[in-house]
Amino acid sequence: MQERFMTVKSGYLSGGECMEFTDDVRYAPDDEYVCWCSCVSKGDILRAMRQGSRTLEDIRTATGACNQGQCMERNPRGR
């Protein structure tokens, strides 16, 4: 069985404040942001999925994620 490693990195938000994030969001804690422009966490997305969201559009509607078009610029993972 392959071991899962959680790599935590440091980055800077656009306002200059330092923060830590998990390199691979699959292993991130539920309170870690996935959508940085709308401040939507992994837990918010998982909760939306448990409540019936199945498509990206469903998740966007339920959480407000991916609505500002600045994820590449704001996400410290660069994606």
All heavy atoms as a GROMACS GRO file, in nm:
protein
  618
    1MET      N    1   0.085  -0.118   0.000
    1MET     CA    2   0.000   0.000   0.000
    1MET      C    3   0.090   0.124   0.000
    1MET      O    4   0.186   0.132   0.073
    1MET     CB    5  -0.090  -0.001   0.122
    1MET     CG    6  -0.176   0.123   0.129
    1MET     SD    7  -0.315   0.120   0.246
    1MET     CE    8  -0.245   0.071   0.399
    2GLN      N    9   0.052   0.221  -0.083
    2GLN     CA   10   0.130   0.344  -0.092
    2GLN      C   11   0.096   0.436   0.024
    2GLN      O   12  -0.020   0.456   0.058
    2GLN     CB   13   0.097   0.414  -0.224
    2GLN     CG   14   0.176   0.539  -0.246
    2GLN     CD   15   0.140   0.603  -0.380
    2GLN    OE1   16   0.047   0.562  -0.447
    2GLN    NE2   17   0.214   0.704  -0.416
    3GLU      N   18   0.199   0.492   0.087
    3GLU     CA   19   0.177   0.586   0.197
    3GLU      C   20   0.140   0.721   0.142
    3GLU      O   21   0.184   0.761   0.036
    3GLU     CB   22   0.304   0.599   0.282
    3GLU     CG   23   0.335   0.477   0.362
    3GLU     CD   24   0.450   0.500   0.456
    3GLU    OE1   25   0.450   0.604   0.524
    3GLU    OE2   26   0.539   0.416   0.460
    4ARG      N   27   0.057   0.792   0.216
    4ARG     CA   28   0.017   0.926   0.177
    4ARG      C   29   0.097   1.026   0.258
    4ARG      O   30   0.100   1.019   0.380
    4ARG     CB   31  -0.132   0.947   0.201
    4ARG     CG   32  -0.217   0.861   0.113
    4ARG     CD   33  -0.360   0.891   0.137
    4ARG     NE   34  -0.441   0.802   0.055
    4ARG     CZ   35  -0.571   0.791   0.065
    4ARG    NH1   36  -0.635   0.861   0.155
    4ARG    NH2   37  -0.636   0.711  -0.013
    5PHE      N   38   0.158   1.117   0.189
    5PHE     CA   39   0.234   1.220   0.257
    5PHE      C   40   0.166   1.354   0.236
    5PHE      O   41   0.124   1.386   0.126
    5PHE     CB   42   0.377   1.228   0.201
    5PHE     CG   43   0.455   1.104   0.231
    5PHE    CD1   44   0.468   1.004   0.137
    5PHE    CD2   45   0.514   1.088   0.356
    5PHE    CE1   46   0.540   0.889   0.165
    5PHE    CE2   47   0.585   0.972   0.385
    5PHE     CZ   48   0.599   0.873   0.290
    6MET      N   49   0.156   1.428   0.343
    6MET     CA   50   0.096   1.560   0.336
    6MET      C   51   0.209   1.662   0.343
    6MET      O   52   0.278   1.674   0.444
    6MET     CB   53  -0.002   1.583   0.452
    6MET     CG   54  -0.072   1.715   0.443
    6MET     SD   55  -0.204   1.734   0.564
    6MET     CE   56  -0.111   1.749   0.715
    7THR      N   57   0.232   1.731   0.234
    7THR     CA   58   0.335   1.833   0.229
    7THR      C   59   0.270   1.968   0.258
    7THR      O   60   0.178   2.009   0.188
    7THR     CB   61   0.401   1.837   0.090
    7THR    OG1   62   0.451   1.708   0.062
    7THR    CG2   63   0.512   1.939   0.085
    8VAL      N   64   0.316   2.034   0.362
    8VAL     CA   65   0.265   2.165   0.396
    8VAL      C   66   0.366   2.267   0.350
    8VAL      O   67   0.484   2.255   0.376
    8VAL     CB   68   0.239   2.178   0.548
    8VAL    CG1   69   0.192   2.318   0.583
    8VAL    CG2   70   0.138   2.074   0.593
    9LYS      N   71   0.317   2.366   0.278
    9LYS     CA   72   0.402   2.471   0.226
    9LYS      C   73   0.356   2.605   0.282
    9LYS      O   74   0.245   2.618   0.331
    9LYS     CB   75   0.397   2.475   0.074
    9LYS     CG   76   0.452   2.350   0.008
    9LYS     CD   77   0.452   2.364  -0.141
    9LYS     CE   78   0.516   2.242  -0.206
    9LYS     NZ   79   0.523   2.255  -0.351
   10SER      N   80   0.442   2.703   0.270
   10SER     CA   81   0.406   2.839   0.308
   10SER      C   82   0.396   2.924   0.184
   10SER      O   83   0.468   2.905   0.087
   10SER     CB   84   0.511   2.899   0.402
   10SER     OG   85   0.511   2.830   0.524
   11GLY      N   86   0.306   3.019   0.188
   11GLY     CA   87   0.288   3.111   0.078
   11GLY      C   88   0.240   3.244   0.131
   11GLY      O   89   0.220   3.262   0.250
   12TYR      N   90   0.221   3.336   0.042
   12TYR     CA   91   0.176   3.470   0.080
   12TYR      C   92   0.050   3.504   0.004
   12TYR      O   93   0.041   3.482  -0.117
   12TYR     CB   94   0.284   3.574   0.050
   12TYR     CG   95   0.404   3.557   0.138
   12TYR    CD1   96   0.512   3.479   0.097
   12TYR    CD2   97   0.408   3.614   0.264
   12TYR    CE1   98   0.622   3.461   0.179
   12TYR    CE2   99   0.518   3.596   0.347
   12TYR     CZ  100   0.624   3.519   0.303
   12TYR     OH  101   0.732   3.500   0.385
   13LEU      N  102  -0.048   3.557   0.076
   13LEU     CA  103  -0.169   3.604   0.013
   13LEU      C  104  -0.142   3.739  -0.050
   13LEU      O  105  -0.040   3.803  -0.023
   13LEU     CB  106  -0.282   3.614   0.117
   13LEU     CG  107  -0.320   3.482   0.184
   13LEU    CD1  108  -0.423   3.506   0.291
   13LEU    CD2  109  -0.373   3.384   0.081
   14SER      N  110  -0.233   3.785  -0.134
   14SER     CA  111  -0.210   3.910  -0.206
   14SER      C  112  -0.189   4.029  -0.111
   14SER      O  113  -0.122   4.124  -0.146
   14SER     CB  114  -0.327   3.938  -0.301
   14SER     OG  115  -0.448   3.944  -0.229
   15GLY      N  116  -0.244   4.023   0.008
   15GLY     CA  117  -0.225   4.130   0.105
   15GLY      C  118  -0.094   4.121   0.180
   15GLY      O  119  -0.063   4.203   0.265
   16GLY      N  120  -0.013   4.020   0.149
   16GLY     CA  121   0.118   4.005   0.210
   16GLY      C  122   0.120   3.915   0.333
   16GLY      O  123   0.227   3.885   0.385
   17GLU      N  124   0.004   3.869   0.380
   17GLU     CA  125   0.003   3.784   0.497
   17GLU      C  126   0.045   3.642   0.461
   17GLU      O  127   0.010   3.589   0.356
   17GLU     CB  128  -0.131   3.787   0.570
   17GLU     CG  129  -0.256   3.761   0.499
   17GLU     CD  130  -0.318   3.871   0.416
   17GLU    OE1  131  -0.259   3.975   0.386
   17GLU    OE2  132  -0.431   3.847   0.376
   18CYS      N  133   0.124   3.582   0.548
   18CYS     CA  134   0.178   3.448   0.525
   18CYS      C  135   0.074   3.345   0.569
   18CYS      O  136   0.002   3.365   0.666
   18CYS     CB  137   0.306   3.429   0.605
   18CYS     SG  138   0.383   3.268   0.581
   19MET      N  139   0.065   3.235   0.495
   19MET     CA  140  -0.025   3.127   0.532
   19MET      C  141   0.036   2.995   0.490
   19MET      O  142   0.129   2.991   0.412
   19MET     CB  143  -0.162   3.148   0.468
   19MET     CG  144  -0.163   3.192   0.323
   19MET     SD  145  -0.100   3.075   0.203
   19MET     CE  146  -0.214   2.945   0.224
   20GLU      N  147  -0.016   2.889   0.548
   20GLU     CA  148   0.030   2.755   0.513
   20GLU      C  149  -0.081   2.683   0.438
   20GLU      O  150  -0.199   2.707   0.461
   20GLU     CB  151   0.068   2.676   0.637
   20GLU     CG  152   0.192   2.728   0.704
   20GLU     CD  153   0.238   2.639   0.817
   20GLU    OE1  154   0.161   2.553   0.864
   20GLU    OE2  155   0.353   2.656   0.858
   21PHE      N  156  -0.041   2.595   0.347
   21PHE     CA  157  -0.138   2.518   0.271
   21PHE      C  158  -0.080   2.382   0.240
   21PHE      O  159   0.041   2.364   0.237
   21PHE     CB  160  -0.178   2.591   0.142
   21PHE     CG  161  -0.063   2.612   0.047
   21PHE    CD1  162  -0.038   2.522  -0.055
   21PHE    CD2  163   0.022   2.721   0.062
   21PHE    CE1  164   0.069   2.541  -0.141
   21PHE    CE2  165   0.128   2.741  -0.024
   21PHE     CZ  166   0.152   2.651  -0.126
   22THR      N  167  -0.168   2.286   0.218
   22THR     CA  168  -0.129   2.150   0.184
   22THR      C  169  -0.108   2.143   0.033
   22THR      O  170  -0.193   2.189  -0.044
   22THR     CB  171  -0.238   2.051   0.227
   22THR    OG1  172  -0.272   2.078   0.362
   22THR    CG2  173  -0.192   1.908   0.214
   23ASP      N  174   0.004   2.088  -0.008
   23ASP     CA  175   0.036   2.083  -0.152
   23ASP      C  176  -0.071   2.007  -0.230
   23ASP      O  177  -0.111   2.048  -0.337
   23ASP     CB  178   0.174   2.020  -0.171
   23ASP     CG  179   0.221   2.027  -0.314
   23ASP    OD1  180   0.204   2.135  -0.375
   23ASP    OD2  181   0.274   1.927  -0.364
   24ASP      N  182  -0.118   1.897  -0.179
   24ASP     CA  183  -0.220   1.817  -0.247
   24ASP      C  184  -0.351   1.829  -0.170
   24ASP      O  185  -0.362   1.778  -0.057
   24ASP     CB  186  -0.174   1.670  -0.253
   24ASP     CG  187  -0.264   1.584  -0.338
   24ASP    OD1  188  -0.384   1.616  -0.352
   24ASP    OD2  189  -0.214   1.483  -0.391
   25VAL      N  190  -0.447   1.896  -0.226
   25VAL     CA  191  -0.572   1.927  -0.157
   25VAL      C  192  -0.648   1.802  -0.114
   25VAL      O  193  -0.727   1.806  -0.020
   25VAL     CB  194  -0.660   2.021  -0.243
   25VAL    CG1  195  -0.719   1.947  -0.360
   25VAL    CG2  196  -0.766   2.087  -0.160
   26ARG      N  197  -0.622   1.689  -0.177
   26ARG     CA  198  -0.690   1.565  -0.135
   26ARG      C  199  -0.658   1.530   0.009
   26ARG      O  200  -0.736   1.463   0.076
   26ARG     CB  201  -0.651   1.449  -0.226
   26ARG     CG  202  -0.701   1.465  -0.369
   26ARG     CD  203  -0.652   1.353  -0.457
   26ARG     NE  204  -0.506   1.358  -0.462
   26ARG     CZ  205  -0.431   1.268  -0.523
   26ARG    NH1  206  -0.488   1.165  -0.583
   26ARG    NH2  207  -0.300   1.279  -0.524
   27TYR      N  208  -0.543   1.571   0.057
   27TYR     CA  209  -0.501   1.539   0.194
   27TYR      C  210  -0.513   1.659   0.288
   27TYR      O  211  -0.468   1.651   0.401
   27TYR     CB  212  -0.357   1.486   0.192
   27TYR     CG  213  -0.340   1.374   0.093
   27TYR    CD1  214  -0.252   1.386  -0.013
   27TYR    CD2  215  -0.416   1.258   0.102
   27TYR    CE1  216  -0.237   1.284  -0.106
   27TYR    CE2  217  -0.403   1.156   0.009
   27TYR     CZ  218  -0.313   1.170  -0.094
   27TYR     OH  219  -0.300   1.070  -0.186
   28ALA      N  220  -0.570   1.765   0.240
   28ALA     CA  221  -0.585   1.886   0.321
   28ALA      C  222  -0.695   1.868   0.425
   28ALA      O  223  -0.790   1.792   0.404
   28ALA     CB  224  -0.620   2.005   0.231
   29PRO      N  225  -0.687   1.940   0.536
   29PRO     CA  226  -0.796   1.937   0.634
   29PRO      C  227  -0.919   2.007   0.574
   29PRO      O  228  -0.907   2.087   0.481
   29PRO     CB  229  -0.740   2.014   0.753
   29PRO     CG  230  -0.630   2.097   0.698
   29PRO     CD  231  -0.576   2.024   0.579
   30ASP      N  232  -1.035   1.977   0.628
   30ASP     CA  233  -1.159   2.032   0.574
   30ASP      C  234  -1.168   2.184   0.582
   30ASP      O  235  -1.241   2.245   0.505
   30ASP     CB  236  -1.281   1.971   0.645
   30ASP     CG  237  -1.312   1.831   0.596
   30ASP    OD1  238  -1.246   1.784   0.501
   30ASP    OD2  239  -1.402   1.768   0.654
   31ASP      N  240  -1.094   2.246   0.671
   31ASP     CA  241  -1.104   2.392   0.685
   31ASP      C  242  -1.007   2.468   0.593
   31ASP      O  243  -1.006   2.590   0.592
   31ASP     CB  244  -1.085   2.436   0.830
   31ASP     CG  245  -0.948   2.402   0.886
   31ASP    OD1  246  -0.875   2.322   0.825
   31ASP    OD2  247  -0.917   2.456   0.994
   32GLU      N  248  -0.930   2.396   0.513
   32GLU     CA  249  -0.835   2.462   0.423
   32GLU      C  250  -0.907   2.509   0.296
   32GLU      O  251  -0.989   2.438   0.239
   32GLU     CB  252  -0.722   2.366   0.386
   32GLU     CG  253  -0.612   2.433   0.308
   32GLU     CD  254  -0.491   2.343   0.295
   32GLU    OE1  255  -0.446   2.288   0.398
   32GLU    OE2  256  -0.443   2.328   0.183
   33TYR      N  257  -0.874   2.630   0.252
   33TYR     CA  258  -0.936   2.684   0.131
   33TYR      C  259  -0.898   2.605   0.008
   33TYR      O  260  -0.784   2.566  -0.010
   33TYR     CB  261  -0.895   2.830   0.108
   33TYR     CG  262  -0.957   2.929   0.202
   33TYR    CD1  263  -0.892   3.048   0.231
   33TYR    CD2  264  -1.081   2.906   0.262
   33TYR    CE1  265  -0.948   3.141   0.317
   33TYR    CE2  266  -1.136   2.999   0.348
   33TYR     CZ  267  -1.069   3.116   0.375
   33TYR     OH  268  -1.125   3.208   0.459
   34VAL      N  269  -0.997   2.586  -0.078
   34VAL     CA  270  -0.976   2.530  -0.210
   34VAL      C  271  -0.992   2.643  -0.312
   34VAL      O  272  -0.915   2.657  -0.404
   34VAL     CB  273  -1.075   2.416  -0.237
   34VAL    CG1  274  -1.067   2.368  -0.381
   34VAL    CG2  275  -1.050   2.301  -0.142
   35CYS      N  276  -1.093   2.724  -0.292
   35CYS     CA  277  -1.117   2.841  -0.377
   35CYS      C  278  -1.077   2.964  -0.296
   35CYS      O  279  -1.147   3.003  -0.202
   35CYS     CB  280  -1.263   2.850  -0.418
   35CYS     SG  281  -1.301   2.997  -0.513
   36TRP      N  282  -0.964   3.020  -0.331
   36TRP     CA  283  -0.909   3.132  -0.254
   36TRP      C  284  -0.978   3.263  -0.284
   36TRP      O  285  -0.983   3.352  -0.199
   36TRP     CB  286  -0.759   3.142  -0.280
   36TRP     CG  287  -0.689   3.023  -0.226
   36TRP    CD1  288  -0.674   2.901  -0.286
   36TRP    CD2  289  -0.629   3.011  -0.098
   36TRP    NE1  290  -0.607   2.815  -0.202
   36TRP    CE2  291  -0.579   2.880  -0.086
   36TRP    CE3  292  -0.612   3.099   0.010
   36TRP    CZ2  293  -0.513   2.834   0.027
   36TRP    CZ3  294  -0.546   3.054   0.122
   36TRP    CH2  295  -0.498   2.923   0.130
   37CYS      N  296  -1.033   3.281  -0.404
   37CYS     CA  297  -1.097   3.410  -0.433
   37CYS      C  298  -1.231   3.423  -0.361
   37CYS      O  299  -1.269   3.533  -0.324
   37CYS     CB  300  -1.113   3.435  -0.581
   37CYS     SG  301  -1.118   3.302  -0.694
   38SER      N  302  -1.300   3.313  -0.339
   38SER     CA  303  -1.429   3.319  -0.270
   38SER      C  304  -1.423   3.263  -0.129
   38SER      O  305  -1.527   3.252  -0.063
   38SER     CB  306  -1.534   3.242  -0.351
   38SER     OG  307  -1.551   3.299  -0.478
   39CYS      N  308  -1.304   3.226  -0.083
   39CYS     CA  309  -1.284   3.172   0.053
   39CYS      C  310  -1.373   3.051   0.081
   39CYS      O  311  -1.441   3.042   0.183
   39CYS     CB  312  -1.306   3.281   0.159
   39CYS     SG  313  -1.195   3.421   0.140
   40VAL      N  314  -1.371   2.955  -0.011
   40VAL     CA  315  -1.448   2.832   0.002
   40VAL      C  316  -1.352   2.720   0.041
   40VAL      O  317  -1.250   2.699  -0.024
   40VAL     CB  318  -1.522   2.798  -0.130
   40VAL    CG1  319  -1.595   2.665  -0.118
   40VAL    CG2  320  -1.618   2.910  -0.166
   41SER      N  321  -1.386   2.648   0.146
   41SER     CA  322  -1.297   2.543   0.198
   41SER      C  323  -1.329   2.407   0.136
   41SER      O  324  -1.435   2.387   0.075
   41SER     CB  325  -1.312   2.534   0.350
   41SER     OG  326  -1.438   2.478   0.383
   42LYS      N  327  -1.236   2.316   0.156
   42LYS     CA  328  -1.257   2.178   0.114
   42LYS      C  329  -1.383   2.123   0.180
   42LYS      O  330  -1.464   2.055   0.116
   42LYS     CB  331  -1.136   2.093   0.151
   42LYS     CG  332  -1.151   1.946   0.120
   42LYS     CD  333  -1.031   1.868   0.166
   42LYS     CE  334  -1.052   1.719   0.154
   42LYS     NZ  335  -0.933   1.644   0.202
   43GLY      N  336  -1.403   2.153   0.306
   43GLY     CA  337  -1.521   2.106   0.378
   43GLY      C  338  -1.651   2.160   0.319
   43GLY      O  339  -1.751   2.090   0.313
   44ASP      N  340  -1.649   2.287   0.274
   44ASP     CA  341  -1.767   2.345   0.210
   44ASP      C  342  -1.804   2.266   0.085
   44ASP      O  343  -1.921   2.239   0.060
   44ASP     CB  344  -1.741   2.491   0.171
   44ASP     CG  345  -1.721   2.584   0.289
   44ASP    OD1  346  -1.776   2.557   0.398
   44ASP    OD2  347  -1.647   2.684   0.271
   45ILE      N  348  -1.703   2.230   0.006
   45ILE     CA  349  -1.727   2.155  -0.117
   45ILE      C  350  -1.775   2.013  -0.088
   45ILE      O  351  -1.872   1.965  -0.148
   45ILE     CB  352  -1.601   2.155  -0.205
   45ILE    CG1  353  -1.577   2.297  -0.256
   45ILE    CG2  354  -1.614   2.055  -0.320
   45ILE    CD1  355  -1.447   2.317  -0.326
   46LEU      N  356  -1.712   1.947   0.010
   46LEU     CA  357  -1.756   1.812   0.046
   46LEU      C  358  -1.898   1.812   0.100
   46LEU      O  359  -1.978   1.723   0.069
   46LEU     CB  360  -1.659   1.750   0.147
   46LEU     CG  361  -1.519   1.721   0.096
   46LEU    CD1  362  -1.429   1.674   0.210
   46LEU    CD2  363  -1.522   1.619  -0.016
   47ARG      N  364  -1.932   1.914   0.178
   47ARG     CA  365  -2.068   1.927   0.232
   47ARG      C  366  -2.169   1.945   0.119
   47ARG      O  367  -2.275   1.883   0.118
   47ARG     CB  368  -2.073   2.045   0.330
   47ARG     CG  369  -2.190   2.050   0.419
   47ARG     CD  370  -2.179   2.152   0.534
   47ARG     NE  371  -2.077   2.255   0.524
   47ARG     CZ  372  -1.951   2.247   0.572
   47ARG    NH1  373  -1.912   2.137   0.634
   47ARG    NH2  374  -1.866   2.347   0.560
   48ALA      N  375  -2.135   2.029   0.020
   48ALA     CA  376  -2.224   2.049  -0.094
   48ALA      C  377  -2.244   1.917  -0.170
   48ALA      O  378  -2.356   1.887  -0.214
   48ALA     CB  379  -2.166   2.156  -0.187
   49MET      N  380  -2.138   1.840  -0.182
   49MET     CA  381  -2.149   1.711  -0.251
   49MET      C  382  -2.236   1.614  -0.173
   49MET      O  383  -2.317   1.541  -0.232
   49MET     CB  384  -2.010   1.653  -0.276
   49MET     CG  385  -1.931   1.734  -0.378
   49MET     SD  386  -1.762   1.680  -0.397
   49MET     CE  387  -1.787   1.526  -0.485
   50ARG      N  388  -2.222   1.613  -0.040
   50ARG     CA  389  -2.307   1.526   0.043
   50ARG      C  390  -2.454   1.567   0.033
   50ARG      O  391  -2.543   1.484   0.049
   50ARG     CB  392  -2.261   1.528   0.188
   50ARG     CG  393  -2.138   1.446   0.215
   50ARG     CD  394  -2.112   1.427   0.363
   50ARG     NE  395  -2.090   1.551   0.433
   50ARG     CZ  396  -1.971   1.610   0.452
   50ARG    NH1  397  -1.862   1.552   0.407
   50ARG    NH2  398  -1.961   1.723   0.517
   51GLN      N  399  -2.477   1.695   0.004
   51GLN     CA  400  -2.614   1.747  -0.007
   51GLN      C  401  -2.668   1.739  -0.149
   51GLN      O  402  -2.774   1.792  -0.178
   51GLN     CB  403  -2.619   1.890   0.046
   51GLN     CG  404  -2.594   1.898   0.194
   51GLN     CD  405  -2.579   2.040   0.246
   51GLN    OE1  406  -2.572   2.136   0.171
   51GLN    NE2  407  -2.573   2.053   0.378
   52GLY      N  408  -2.594   1.674  -0.239
   52GLY     CA  409  -2.647   1.646  -0.372
   52GLY      C  410  -2.576   1.710  -0.490
   52GLY      O  411  -2.608   1.680  -0.604
   53SER      N  412  -2.483   1.801  -0.466
   53SER     CA  413  -2.410   1.862  -0.578
   53SER      C  414  -2.325   1.756  -0.646
   53SER      O  415  -2.252   1.683  -0.580
   53SER     CB  416  -2.320   1.975  -0.529
   53SER     OG  417  -2.397   2.081  -0.478
   54ARG      N  418  -2.333   1.749  -0.779
   54ARG     CA  419  -2.258   1.648  -0.853
   54ARG      C  420  -2.167   1.709  -0.959
   54ARG      O  421  -2.065   1.653  -0.992
   54ARG     CB  422  -2.353   1.549  -0.920
   54ARG     CG  423  -2.427   1.462  -0.822
   54ARG     CD  424  -2.332   1.366  -0.750
   54ARG     NE  425  -2.400   1.294  -0.645
   54ARG     CZ  426  -2.383   1.316  -0.516
   54ARG    NH1  427  -2.301   1.409  -0.474
   54ARG    NH2  428  -2.447   1.247  -0.425
   55THR      N  429  -2.206   1.821  -1.015
   55THR     CA  430  -2.126   1.883  -1.120
   55THR      C  431  -2.055   2.006  -1.066
   55THR      O  432  -2.089   2.056  -0.959
   55THR     CB  433  -2.216   1.926  -1.238
   55THR    OG1  434  -2.303   2.031  -1.193
   55THR    CG2  435  -2.298   1.808  -1.292
   56LEU      N  436  -1.958   2.054  -1.143
   56LEU     CA  437  -1.889   2.177  -1.103
   56LEU      C  438  -1.990   2.291  -1.090
   56LEU      O  439  -1.983   2.370  -0.996
   56LEU     CB  440  -1.779   2.213  -1.203
   56LEU     CG  441  -1.706   2.343  -1.176
   56LEU    CD1  442  -1.641   2.343  -1.038
   56LEU    CD2  443  -1.602   2.369  -1.284
   57GLU      N  444  -2.084   2.298  -1.182
   57GLU     CA  445  -2.185   2.405  -1.175
   57GLU      C  446  -2.269   2.392  -1.048
   57GLU      O  447  -2.301   2.492  -0.983
   57GLU     CB  448  -2.274   2.402  -1.300
   57GLU     CG  449  -2.366   2.522  -1.310
   57GLU     CD  450  -2.292   2.655  -1.312
   57GLU    OE1  451  -2.184   2.664  -1.374
   57GLU    OE2  452  -2.341   2.751  -1.250
   58ASP      N  453  -2.306   2.269  -1.009
   58ASP     CA  454  -2.380   2.248  -0.883
   58ASP      C  455  -2.299   2.299  -0.764
   58ASP      O  456  -2.352   2.366  -0.676
   58ASP     CB  457  -2.408   2.099  -0.860
   58ASP     CG  458  -2.507   2.038  -0.956
   58ASP    OD1  459  -2.581   2.111  -1.025
   58ASP    OD2  460  -2.508   1.913  -0.964
   59ILE      N  461  -2.170   2.265  -0.762
   59ILE     CA  462  -2.083   2.306  -0.651
   59ILE      C  463  -2.066   2.456  -0.650
   59ILE      O  464  -2.070   2.520  -0.544
   59ILE     CB  465  -1.948   2.232  -0.659
   59ILE    CG1  466  -1.969   2.083  -0.634
   59ILE    CG2  467  -1.847   2.291  -0.561
   59ILE    CD1  468  -1.851   1.996  -0.666
   60ARG      N  469  -2.050   2.516  -0.766
   60ARG     CA  470  -2.037   2.662  -0.775
   60ARG      C  471  -2.161   2.730  -0.719
   60ARG      O  472  -2.152   2.828  -0.645
   60ARG     CB  473  -2.016   2.705  -0.919
   60ARG     CG  474  -1.880   2.666  -0.974
   60ARG     CD  475  -1.869   2.698  -1.119
   60ARG     NE  476  -1.863   2.843  -1.136
   60ARG     CZ  477  -1.852   2.903  -1.251
   60ARG    NH1  478  -1.847   2.832  -1.363
   60ARG    NH2  479  -1.845   3.033  -1.258
   61THR      N  480  -2.278   2.679  -0.756
   61THR     CA  481  -2.403   2.738  -0.710
   61THR      C  482  -2.419   2.721  -0.558
   61THR      O  483  -2.459   2.814  -0.488
   61THR     CB  484  -2.522   2.672  -0.783
   61THR    OG1  485  -2.508   2.695  -0.924
   61THR    CG2  486  -2.655   2.727  -0.736
   62ALA      N  487  -2.386   2.604  -0.507
   62ALA     CA  488  -2.405   2.575  -0.364
   62ALA      C  489  -2.305   2.648  -0.274
   62ALA      O  490  -2.339   2.684  -0.161
   62ALA     CB  491  -2.394   2.424  -0.341
   63THR      N  492  -2.183   2.670  -0.323
   63THR     CA  493  -2.078   2.724  -0.236
   63THR      C  494  -2.030   2.864  -0.271
   63THR      O  495  -1.970   2.931  -0.188
   63THR     CB  496  -1.953   2.633  -0.239
   63THR    OG1  497  -1.897   2.636  -0.371
   63THR    CG2  498  -1.987   2.491  -0.197
   64GLY      N  499  -2.052   2.907  -0.393
   64GLY     CA  500  -1.998   3.035  -0.438
   64GLY      C  501  -1.856   3.024  -0.490
   64GLY      O  502  -1.792   3.124  -0.522
   65ALA      N  503  -1.804   2.903  -0.499
   65ALA     CA  504  -1.667   2.882  -0.547
   65ALA      C  505  -1.657   2.912  -0.696
   65ALA      O  506  -1.756   2.903  -0.769
   65ALA     CB  507  -1.624   2.738  -0.522
   66CYS      N  508  -1.537   2.948  -0.739
   66CYS     CA  509  -1.506   2.968  -0.882
   66CYS      C  510  -1.595   3.070  -0.951
   66CYS      O  511  -1.633   3.053  -1.066
   66CYS     CB  512  -1.514   2.835  -0.958
   66CYS     SG  513  -1.406   2.708  -0.893
   67ASN      N  514  -1.628   3.176  -0.883
   67ASN     CA  515  -1.714   3.278  -0.941
   67ASN      C  516  -1.643   3.409  -0.970
   67ASN      O  517  -1.701   3.497  -1.032
   67ASN     CB  518  -1.835   3.304  -0.850
   67ASN     CG  519  -1.936   3.193  -0.855
   67ASN    OD1  520  -1.967   3.142  -0.962
   67ASN    ND2  521  -1.986   3.152  -0.741
   68GLN      N  522  -1.520   3.425  -0.923
   68GLN     CA  523  -1.452   3.551  -0.942
   68GLN      C  524  -1.343   3.546  -1.047
   68GLN      O  525  -1.290   3.649  -1.087
   68GLN     CB  526  -1.394   3.599  -0.809
   68GLN     CG  527  -1.502   3.629  -0.708
   68GLN     CD  528  -1.446   3.690  -0.582
   68GLN    OE1  529  -1.336   3.744  -0.583
   68GLN    NE2  530  -1.520   3.680  -0.474
   69GLY      N  531  -1.306   3.427  -1.092
   69GLY     CA  532  -1.210   3.414  -1.200
   69GLY      C  533  -1.067   3.453  -1.165
   69GLY      O  534  -0.989   3.485  -1.254
   70GLN      N  535  -1.030   3.447  -1.038
   70GLN     CA  536  -0.895   3.484  -0.998
   70GLN      C  537  -0.823   3.372  -0.923
   70GLN      O  538  -0.728   3.397  -0.851
   70GLN     CB  539  -0.899   3.608  -0.910
   70GLN     CG  540  -0.952   3.730  -0.980
   70GLN     CD  541  -0.958   3.849  -0.888
   70GLN    OE1  542  -0.972   3.835  -0.767
   70GLN    NE2  543  -0.948   3.967  -0.944
   71CYS      N  544  -0.866   3.249  -0.943
   71CYS     CA  545  -0.807   3.137  -0.869
   71CYS      C  546  -0.658   3.121  -0.897
   71CYS      O  547  -0.581   3.097  -0.806
   71CYS     CB  548  -0.882   3.008  -0.900
   71CYS     SG  549  -1.047   3.003  -0.826
   72MET      N  550  -0.619   3.131  -1.023
   72MET     CA  551  -0.476   3.114  -1.056
   72MET      C  552  -0.390   3.219  -0.986
   72MET      O  553  -0.280   3.190  -0.941
   72MET     CB  554  -0.455   3.124  -1.207
   72MET     CG  555  -0.512   3.008  -1.285
   72MET     SD  556  -0.419   2.856  -1.265
   72MET     CE  557  -0.272   2.895  -1.354
   73GLU      N  558  -0.440   3.340  -0.974
   73GLU     CA  559  -0.364   3.448  -0.913
   73GLU      C  560  -0.362   3.438  -0.761
   73GLU      O  561  -0.263   3.468  -0.697
   73GLU     CB  562  -0.422   3.584  -0.953
   73GLU     CG  563  -0.408   3.616  -1.099
   73GLU     CD  564  -0.521   3.558  -1.184
   73GLU    OE1  565  -0.622   3.511  -1.128
   73GLU    OE2  566  -0.507   3.557  -1.307
   74ARG      N  567  -0.473   3.396  -0.702
   74ARG     CA  568  -0.484   3.395  -0.555
   74ARG      C  569  -0.447   3.264  -0.489
   74ARG      O  570  -0.412   3.261  -0.373
   74ARG     CB  571  -0.625   3.434  -0.515
   74ARG     CG  572  -0.656   3.577  -0.548
   74ARG     CD  573  -0.785   3.619  -0.489
   74ARG     NE  574  -0.808   3.759  -0.516
   74ARG     CZ  575  -0.905   3.828  -0.463
   74ARG    NH1  576  -0.988   3.770  -0.380
   74ARG    NH2  577  -0.919   3.955  -0.493
   75ASN      N  578  -0.459   3.154  -0.560
   75ASN     CA  579  -0.432   3.023  -0.503
   75ASN      C  580  -0.281   3.002  -0.492
   75ASN      O  581  -0.211   3.003  -0.592
   75ASN     CB  582  -0.494   2.915  -0.591
   75ASN     CG  583  -0.485   2.777  -0.531
   75ASN    OD1  584  -0.396   2.748  -0.452
   75ASN    ND2  585  -0.577   2.692  -0.568
   76PRO      N  586  -0.229   2.979  -0.371
   76PRO     CA  587  -0.084   2.960  -0.356
   76PRO      C  588  -0.033   2.832  -0.421
   76PRO      O  589   0.086   2.818  -0.444
   76PRO     CB  590  -0.065   2.956  -0.204
   76PRO     CG  591  -0.197   2.916  -0.149
   76PRO     CD  592  -0.300   2.972  -0.244
   77ARG      N  593  -0.123   2.740  -0.454
   77ARG     CA  594  -0.081   2.619  -0.526
   77ARG      C  595  -0.055   2.650  -0.673
   77ARG      O  596   0.001   2.569  -0.744
   77ARG     CB  597  -0.189   2.512  -0.517
   77ARG     CG  598  -0.207   2.453  -0.380
   77ARG     CD  599  -0.316   2.347  -0.380
   77ARG     NE  600  -0.347   2.310  -0.244
   77ARG     CZ  601  -0.442   2.366  -0.172
   77ARG    NH1  602  -0.519   2.461  -0.222
   77ARG    NH2  603  -0.462   2.327  -0.048
   78GLY      N  604  -0.100   2.767  -0.720
   78GLY     CA  605  -0.078   2.807  -0.857
   78GLY      C  606  -0.168   2.737  -0.957
   78GLY      O  607  -0.138   2.727  -1.074
   79ARG      N  608  -0.281   2.687  -0.909
   79ARG     CA  609  -0.376   2.620  -0.999
   79ARG      C  610  -0.517   2.639  -0.949
   79ARG      O  611  -0.545   2.674  -0.842
   79ARG     CB  612  -0.344   2.471  -1.012
   79ARG     CG  613  -0.326   2.400  -0.880
   79ARG     CD  614  -0.279   2.256  -0.902
   79ARG     NE  615  -0.272   2.184  -0.780
   79ARG     CZ  616  -0.163   2.174  -0.704
   79ARG    NH1  617  -0.053   2.231  -0.741
   79ARG    NH2  618  -0.164   2.104  -0.594
   0.00000   0.00000   0.00000
